[in-house]
Amino acid sequence: MEWRNLPTDLVENILSRIPAMTLARFRSTSKQWSAILKSTSFAKMHTAKAPKREDESLNIMLIDSNVFQVRISLGAPYVKVANNPFYLKDPLSNSSQVGVLNVFHCNSLLLCTTKDKRLVVWNPCSGETTWIKPRVIYRESDYYALGYTYDSKSCSNQYKILRVDLHKDVPPNNEYEIYDFTSNTWRILGVATDWFLALYRRGISVKGNTFWIATQAWSPHNNFLLSFDFSAEMFQSLSLPRPFPYSILALSVVREEQLCLLSLTNKELQVCVTTSTGSWSQLLVLDLTFQYEISSSQFSKGMSFLADKQSKVVRCLNSDNVLSTVQENKDIQVNRLGRGKRESITHDNFESSSVLLNYAPSLTQTQQDYTRKRKSPST
């Protein structure tokens, strides 16, 4: 019997057991398969039935305005960047690829700001995109975050986008609003005046909520952990590890479940993670005293990192596309990626950083039952 003659429910059952990255290549097989892969019900079925293989867990990087798949070994510092980037198609020009300025990762979805000031939610595995029209206008200095709440009625995640309009006022005047995919509209939430975010501070999504390292607006201007709860649609202040780290470098996430903090203290690279009770525990401490030369750019503002407790490895990607592998009792290994020192995109003396992320491929969608694909808005 030919595939096209099989009942749809049987085709869905078979396809739901194929790994996501392999399945993504089947979109052009037939109109029937393409429709199946785009459906919300199939995405849920695939999440439940698809094999969870170790080789399906990979890394992605934002390098030179493109998103690449990257393979990094756990043992030797081997790095292989895919020859071709994931293709983010420009709906305003069928022959053009969109340049990505920055990415925010949440549950296999990427919230991307583009070089031409547009905003899109993109699943690089399935190729699905949703372009978001601004309420007024997007700015390069805006902070964006993608998060979700769980809807018990539909047994699915309801996605939202947070936008924080950072004004230069003193004291701060941080206007923030939310985009809800169920209504396709922005809602103004309020103004925050008691904290500010440095432009190089990258937000991290953990279990649907977002976290940043923020600074108190009032003296003594201490750093603290700022979170945004997408269910309550409000900000919260949380504590950092004690004793307070000398130099906080970046936030990351472990297994999509634990918030991870990287700091540099007296020639030690320290990694802490949050516990189930909300406290902090030490994940790794790597001694750097035996390193003869450590470039200041290796651990710099705007960097991103991944930590692996089992192999005791920390990998840091800086804004010049230099990937540093720090491992216990070994020299720091350096891999130069992309075009080396990348093309700068600057505003207020800030350069958009390259980004290193864990990525678990899936067919996650932004509630397509409610969302319709639209042409990309101009700004």
C-alpha positions, 0 to 999 in steps of 0.5 A: 500500500502506498503512503498516500493511501494510508489513513491519516490517523495511521500516518500521524501515528507513524510520523509521531515516532520519528525524531524532530530533526529528521521529521522536519525534512519531510515537510515537502513530501506531500501536502498531506504530510505538510498539513499534519506537521503544522497541526497543533494536535500532531505537535502534542502527539509528537511530544508524547511519542517521539524518541528522546535520543541523546543525539537529538540534544544539540546546541545552536549559535547566533553567529554573524547574524545567522543561527547555526546548528553546532555539535560540541563533544563532551570530552575533547574540545571538538566543535563543528558548526553546520555548513549552512545556517537555519534559514529564516525566510523573509516573507517580504522577499521570497529570495531573501534570508533575514539577518538576526540581531538577537535571539531569546530561547523558550521551549524550542522556540526562538524569539528573534529581533532582526537587523531591520527591526522586526520581531518573529517567533521561529521554530528552526526545526519545523520552519514555522514563523509568526511575525509580530506587529508592534503596538507602536514601534520596536527599538533596538534598546528594547528587552524581549522575552518569550514565556508561557502559562499552562492552560488546563482546559486545552492541556497546552502552553499559552505563549506570551511575549514581554516587551520592556521599553527601557528609557534613559530617565533617572530614575528609571522609567521602564514601560512594559507590555505583553503580547498574547497569542490568543488575541494577537494583541499587545496590552500595556501592563505598567511602569517599573521604576525601582530597577534597570537592566544593562543592555548586555544582560541576557534574559533566560527562560526557565519553566516558562518564566524569565530571569535577568541580573538587574541593578537597584535604581537606588543607592547602593545599586546592588545587583539582584535576580529579577524575574517575570512571571508570565502567569501573574504578569508581574516582576519579582525580586529574588536573591543571588548566591551568598557570599555575593559573587565578585563578578557576575558574568552571565545566566544560563539554564541546565536541562531547561529546569535550573537557572545557572549563574556564572561568576569569576572570583579570584581566578576561580570560575564558579557556576551555581544553580537554583534548587527546588526550594529557590536557594542556590547550590554550587555546581562547579568551581574551576581553578584558573590560577595555573592559566598563564594568559587569560584574555579579558575578552574571553569572559566579557560582558554580553557573553553566553555559556553552557555548563556540564557538571558530569564532565566539569566543563564550561563553554563560553561564547563571547561577542567576537565569536570566540568559544572558550572551553574551560575544563578542570586541570586543563588549559583553556581551549579556544575555537574561533568561529564565524568571521572572527571579530564580527560585524558590529551592530551598536547602539549606546556603546552596546554590541549585540552578542553572539549567543550559545544555547542548548536546543532540544528540537521539537515541533512546538508551536505558539498555539496555532489554534488561535494564531494565524500566519500573517505577512511580516509587518514593516516598522 
